[in-house]
Amino acid sequence: MPLESPLSFLTGASASSRLSWSHFNLDFASGIAIFFGGKAALSALALQPLYGRIWHGWYNAPGCHAIVWELVRTLLQGSVSSYSERLSLSLGLDGKKGPKYIASRSGTVMQHTRHLAYVLNNRKWRGNECKPVVVGERRSPTPMELIIVDLKKKVLTGNNTLPPRSSLHSSLPIIASATSIVACAICASVEDWLSFKMILLGIVSSGITSFIMCTAKITLERLKPADGVPPGDGMLLSDNRIVILRGNEEDVNAVTKGKLRLKLKGGGYTLLPCAFIALSQVTLQLVFMPFGSLPGQLMFLLSLLVSGGCNLYLSAKEDDVQSSALITLLNTPEVKTYEASSRASAAVLACLALCWESGTPPKQILKEIVPIEPRVWKAWSEFLEENIRKKSTHFMYGDNESTGDLDNREGKLLLDLIDDAHAAYDQYIKDHK
């Protein structure tokens, strides 16, 4: 007996659905399925301006109610003319708080920085030039990573928009689009035109919204410092990572204080048709899909399942994709990474990176990273300050007034700290000869 084609099978299944499947329907499931995956749909939409691919998003996707809510909220929160900042916040392209920032030359301390500093601090640096150099052999309960970022070129701000970037994940939506198109074709083959129209509505609705977003431009706000201010060298400090920023004040300000904006080609009023189209999709699919045939409902749910899975995967990769894209605003900085075995080693590296050439006293930097008030730490910090002040090419130490009163336990701790300082000091001098 010849094998039936899948198309013939589905056609036959539709004809006999009243007899064999009369006890089974997907009316309720096909109606409420569109309300799943709202967060993932929003994340996928936020990636559109980063990818810049006009064919992205042309698939029947769930979660459009979340898109409607965020777009309407963006419009209602303020005037249309200032939509760009609110839109970037709504889509998660801005708004996350970065770590504490300490400026080594001006003494400025910011308890919280802005989104680009957050991205920079959580960035997973890759490549041979970013391979961390291990510093110190002592096993400490508080190892730290230290990254030196030299902003040699001007940070891209103002009209220097972020160019779209390709990614290994940017081709994934093709699978979701193909599935939605095939689902439409199968619905047409079984003459379920209602389900056909609902899936096609989802494809067109999501596609138009994605097209508008993919043509948007991400810009970083320019912050002009006062005349005569010193360079903005400083460090971003978190629990297990220190990021050293070296460059002029304007560039460092762009990282620590700059606001990211998402500007649409048609301006803020473009959000209105996007919200209306997405709302129409949600409303019509909710009302009419329960009246589709069983094969049509199955195809509708299949398209939602595949596209929802695609959005979910993209949302899981959102931080990596966003990080890779936004870092390009820094205009290819020079990066050096160290894996410090202890917090003391990291403190030494930070002091050398910020104080060696500038002549800034390292005490301000030290007290933010390690305790310098206890006797043993005070003695250790004095050794470090003396070496940096004299610009010694090797870490030198000896007895002084602070070491005379130390007991045996404190003496052993001091030797461990000196070993950490010695390893970090010599490694930094070796790397920056």
Disulfide bonds with the S-S distance in Angstrom:
none
